[in-house]
Structure formats: C-alpha cells, structure tokens
Amino acid sequence: VRLVESGGGSVQAGGSLRLSCATSGSIRSIDIMAWYRQAPGKEREMVATLNSGDITYYADSVKGRFTIFRVNAKNTLYLTMNSLKPEDTGMYYCAAPNEETGAWHYWGQGTQVTVSP
C-alpha cells in the first residue's frame, strides 16, 4: 500500500485546511486508516481513525474541529481541520495497517501543517 499525503500549509489560528491521502490501491480493501501527527520534539500521536464500517475515532484535542472521511471512488482519505490552533502545528501522516498483524505499517511521507497565532 502506497500512501501520498497532500494539502498541508500555513494558516492563521481559526483557519481551516483539508488534508488528502491518496492510496495506491482500492481504499475499500483497507479495514481501517488513520491520521497521525508529530510536532517538533514530541512523539507521534493519533489524531483520527476511520474503519470500513465508517466508525470514527478522534483524539480529545481535535473532537468537534476535525473530520475524517474517505471517498471510495477516489481511493482517498481526507482530514478536514477547522478552527485550527497553534498547537495543531506538526507533520501529518496517514497510515494503514499490516493486514496480518494489525500494526500500523504503511505510512505516507507526511504533509506539514503550520498554524500561526
């Protein structure tokens, strides 16, 4: 599975961005996908997940502001981010699991999000 993120950029606090993650194959074949982020000097953290049953999970820090969804026809996962805060700054990655182990195994190259005060 090859994952390619795009859509990052620099915005002011309160602004919005939509990230995209294009998959190399059929996104329908992937049971669950995730968005992670990593801020400078911090560990990578899970932001949101979406499974094949359209069940979502959000980190408390982004609930009500971020929305994860996919468009099967485009084989693309999205993350809409509203009311952005400076603490949302970081490199954002999409991820897919190894089918056998369930561990997050496939990662994109990341897309940078910078939110200024």
Secondary structure, 3 states (H helix, E strand, C coil): CCEEEECCEEEECCCCEEEEEEECCCHHHCCEEEEEEECCCCCCEEEEEEECCCCEEECCCCCCCEEEEEEHHHCEEEEEECCCCHHHCEEEEEEEECCCCCCEEEECCCEEEEEEC
